[in-house]
Amino acid sequence: MSVTEIELPVWAVASPRRRAHIARVNALALSWADAMRVDRDEREAWSDATRWHDALRDASEAELRAIVPEVDWPTSLLHGPAAATQLARDGESRGAVLEAIFWHTIGNARWDRTGRALYMADFLEPGRQFDREARAKLASAVPDDFEGTFRKVVRMRLAEKVASGQKLRPESAALWESVQ
């Protein structure tokens, strides 16, 4: 599937660059699903969560806050809750998909494998420029050690914030604690 063919909802606000990221996240997660031989329903959940997670990443602050006025988060984190809310309004009812998308920017200790797969694929996708070798090694380990790799990804994503003394959101702190 090419970047221009990645299927997004009609309300999506995603630039070609964002669509390329989404396509890479989706391809990575589906490669894991295939290698792990996850069942059809779970594979579809991973596919949909990874395709839709950044559907509103390029939306304006006003657009995002209009969708989720009750979410008092920084603008850079609103696209997940907004996309999950919009998907639910459109009839998406799979809790694992909605929870994965809602929390994908900050993490959630209560996730099932769908949320964990999205969190890892979003961070480990090969288009990101930082720590390429380390991230590629982690990505290749997912099918054989899903939970162990998830713990390493959480630590890698949050360790810098913890070490610097930055305050973690409660959900991020709970996720951090859950992998220690």
C-alpha positions in Angstrom: 0.0 0.0 0.0 1.5 3.4 -1.0 1.4 6.4 1.3 -1.4 8.0 -0.8 -3.5 4.9 -0.5 -3.4 4.6 3.3 -7.1 4.6 4.2 -8.0 7.3 6.7 -11.4 8.6 7.7 -12.9 11.4 5.7 -12.4 13.8 8.6 -8.6 13.1 8.8 -6.2 16.0 8.7 -2.9 14.4 7.7 -0.2 15.7 5.4 1.7 13.5 3.0 4.5 13.4 5.4 2.2 12.3 8.2 0.6 9.7 6.0 4.0 8.3 5.2 4.6 7.9 9.0 1.3 6.3 9.4 2.0 3.8 6.6 5.4 2.9 8.2 3.8 2.4 11.6 1.1 0.3 10.1 3.5 -1.8 8.1 5.7 -2.4 11.1 2.8 -3.5 13.4 1.4 -5.8 10.7 4.8 -7.4 10.2 4.8 -8.2 13.9 1.2 -9.5 13.8 2.1 -11.8 10.9 5.3 -13.1 12.5 3.4 -13.7 15.8 0.5 -15.2 14.0 -2.1 -13.2 15.8 -5.7 -14.0 15.1 -7.6 -12.1 12.4 -9.6 -9.9 14.9 -6.5 -8.8 16.7 -4.6 -8.2 13.5 -7.4 -5.9 12.3 -7.4 -4.1 15.6 -3.6 -3.5 15.2 -4.1 -2.4 11.6 -6.9 0.1 12.4 -5.2 1.5 15.5 -2.0 2.1 13.6 -3.8 3.6 10.6 -6.0 5.9 12.6 -3.7 7.0 15.5 -2.4 10.2 13.8 -5.5 10.9 11.7 -5.8 14.3 13.3 -2.1 15.0 14.0 -2.0 17.9 11.6 -5.3 19.4 12.8 -5.3 22.9 14.4 -5.6 23.4 18.1 -9.0 24.9 17.5 -10.2 21.8 15.6 -8.8 19.5 18.3 -10.2 21.4 21.2 -13.6 21.5 19.5 -13.7 17.7 19.4 -12.4 17.1 22.9 -13.1 20.3 24.9 -13.0 18.4 28.2 -9.4 17.2 27.7 -7.1 19.7 29.3 -3.8 18.5 27.7 -1.2 20.4 25.8 -2.1 20.7 22.1 0.7 18.3 21.0 -1.1 15.5 22.8 -4.7 16.2 21.8 -4.7 14.4 18.4 -5.0 10.9 20.1 -8.1 11.7 22.2 -9.6 13.7 19.4 -9.2 10.9 16.9 -10.5 8.3 19.3 -13.5 10.5 20.1 -14.3 11.1 16.4 -14.0 7.4 15.7 -16.4 6.6 18.5 -18.8 9.1 17.1 -18.5 7.4 13.7 -19.5 4.0 15.3 -16.1 2.4 16.2 -16.8 0.3 19.3 -13.7 -1.7 19.8 -12.4 -0.5 23.2 -8.9 -1.8 22.6 -8.6 0.3 19.4 -10.1 3.4 20.9 -7.9 3.1 24.1 -4.8 2.5 22.0 -5.4 5.7 19.9 -6.5 7.8 22.8 -3.4 7.1 24.9 -0.8 6.5 22.3 1.1 9.7 23.0 1.5 9.3 26.8 0.9 5.6 27.4 -1.4 3.6 29.6 -0.6 0.8 31.9 -4.0 -0.9 31.3 -3.5 -1.5 27.6 -3.8 -4.8 25.9 -1.6 -5.8 23.1 -3.3 -3.5 20.6 -2.2 -0.4 22.6 1.2 -1.8 23.3 1.7 -2.6 19.6 0.7 0.9 18.6 3.0 2.5 21.3 6.0 0.4 20.1 5.3 0.8 16.4 4.8 4.5 16.6 8.2 4.9 18.4 10.2 2.2 16.5 9.1 2.9 12.9 12.1 3.2 10.7 11.5 6.7 9.4 12.4 8.3 12.7 16.0 9.6 12.6 17.1 9.1 16.2 18.8 6.0 17.7 18.2 4.1 14.5 20.3 1.1 15.3 18.9 0.6 18.8 15.3 1.1 17.7 15.8 -1.3 14.7 17.1 -3.9 17.1 14.1 -3.5 19.4 11.7 -3.6 16.4 13.2 -6.9 15.3 12.8 -8.4 18.8 9.1 -7.7 19.1 7.8 -11.0 17.6 9.9 -13.1 19.9 9.6 -11.0 23.0 6.6 -8.8 22.8 6.3 -8.0 26.5 10.0 -7.7 27.1 10.4 -5.3 24.2 7.5 -3.3 25.3 9.1 -2.8 28.7 12.3 -1.7 27.0 10.4 0.8 24.7 8.6 2.3 27.7 11.9 2.7 29.6 13.5 4.2 26.5 10.7 6.6 25.8 10.2 7.8 29.4 13.7 7.4 31.0 14.9 10.8 29.8 11.9 12.6 31.2 12.2 10.7 34.5 15.9 11.4 34.8 15.5 15.1 34.0 12.9 15.4 36.8 10.1 16.3 34.4 6.7 15.6 35.8 5.1 12.7 34.1 1.3 12.7 33.4 -0.3 10.2 35.8 -1.0 7.7 33.1 2.7 7.9 31.9 3.8 7.5 35.5 1.6 4.4 36.0 3.0 2.9 32.8 6.5 3.6 34.0 5.8 1.9 37.3 4.2 -1.1 35.6 7.4 -1.9 33.7 9.9 -1.4 36.6 
